[in-house]
Amino acid sequence: MAYQELNEIFEKLDADYCAAEAHGISVGMLCVESRADIDNWFRALFIDESTIDDEDIETLTQVFEQTRSLLTQADQDYVFDLLLPDADEPLFEQVEALRDWCQGFLLGIGYAQSNGQWPGEIAELIADIIEITKVDIETQDEEEANALMEVHEYLRVAVMNIRDFFAETEREPQH
């Protein structure tokens, strides 16, 4: 699903979140708990789920389940990506969506793991993601576009590391 198509659904529903932030929430939830319930995602996104028509529910469900699939298959590291506007969109829109995605991701991991206890490397990655939510863009030159691509790739790898940590935690025997 293309970013713009999904974003149109959120605009039509007058949602508090854009597609990037909603995707970030789902990724955060699924990184912490690969069996996360889609109903929790819907509750996080919408005050009144009854206003969503069946076609939009189906589309949103597909996005959530595709995200789950990409995150739970270890060999999919190079296929998973953040749901963001295309590179041909204005740079400020790309940066805004990246910040929104990071905010959503932080909401998603907080929703699924509320105690906030993060071990060393994971705490550093999360601190970096928090810093990315503060990014502002003044210029729109090629250097900024290259920096954005580097941050995008960093986030993709950070998500895989966070996913791997929690996947390992899920596999550990409970005492």
Secondary structure, 3 states (H helix, E strand, C coil): CCHHHHHHHHHHCCCCCCHHHHHHHHHHHHHHCCCCCHHHHHHHHCCCHHHCCHHHHHHHHHHHHHHHHHHHCHHHCCCCCCCCCCCCCCHHHHHHHHHHHHHHHHHHHHHHCCCCCCCHHHHHHHHHHHHHCCCCCCCCCHHHHHHHHHHHHHHHHHHHHHHHHHHHHHHCCCC
